[in-house]
């Protein structure tokens, strides 16, 4: 039985089509490439969310392909920050935080708002996978619907690992 997450409830309220896909969690292997194998998609189609703190604008979310690394200079350019620092570990909830803290979700009751920046490679796919907000569950969604639901800004943010 699939558990509805806050991300799924937000998508339901926005009348966005999506699929929830569960997978077995291996606490030794939490990387996006491992998740991609478990849900049957290539790593470049499974997007991971990184929490970043900027010197001018504070916290933002960077969403990049699972087989790529974040280009901090590119994100700084997109966000208007001079210096950025990855927030190493914010707890399990951080993976799905963007659903609760994007600008759009503020209108549905979130207490804080953070900008969301997505690597522009998202446009290459008919659907992508992102965290559903809890380990062991992914949301498969059309890129345009994801961008709309999170009020994300597109920019070239990633380079291959």
Secondary structure, DSSP 8 states (H G I E B T S, - for coil): -----HHHHHHHHTT--EEEEE----TT--SHHHHHHHHTS-GGGBEEEEEEEETTTEEEEEEEETTEEE-HHHHHHHHT-S-EEE-----GGGGGHHHHHSHHHHTTT-S---EEEEEGGGGG-S-EEEE-SSTTEEEEE-HHHHHHHHT-EEE--EEE-
